[in-house]
Amino acid sequence: MTTISLKLPERLLELLEAESRARRTTKSSLVRECLEKTLTAPPSGGKATCYDLAQDLAGSLKGLPRDLATNPKFMEGFGQ
């Protein structure tokens, strides 16, 4: 890993230290996690897809056919 340094206002540093203590993790690990979540998040402005909003639900239902969205027999009457 590459090392970087940054300057933080006192209040932000206090929040970072408190959160890292609460999670029992390092400040570096917490900063990496926050950066990854922020930089990989869908763009703001309402441009998120339905999948972006519900991706944590994808594949969570058991017992459904694997081809539910592509097999024409399951699409009969859809949208009627």
KAMOKA-V88411 format. One record per helix or strand of 3 or more residues. SS is the DSSP state (A for helix, B for strand). FROM is the first residue (numbers start at 1). LEN is the number of residues. If there is no record, write none. Layout:
ss=SS from=FROM len=LEN
ss=SS from=FROM len=LEN
This chain:
ss=A from=10 len=14
ss=A from=27 len=14
ss=A from=50 len=5
ss=A from=72 len=4
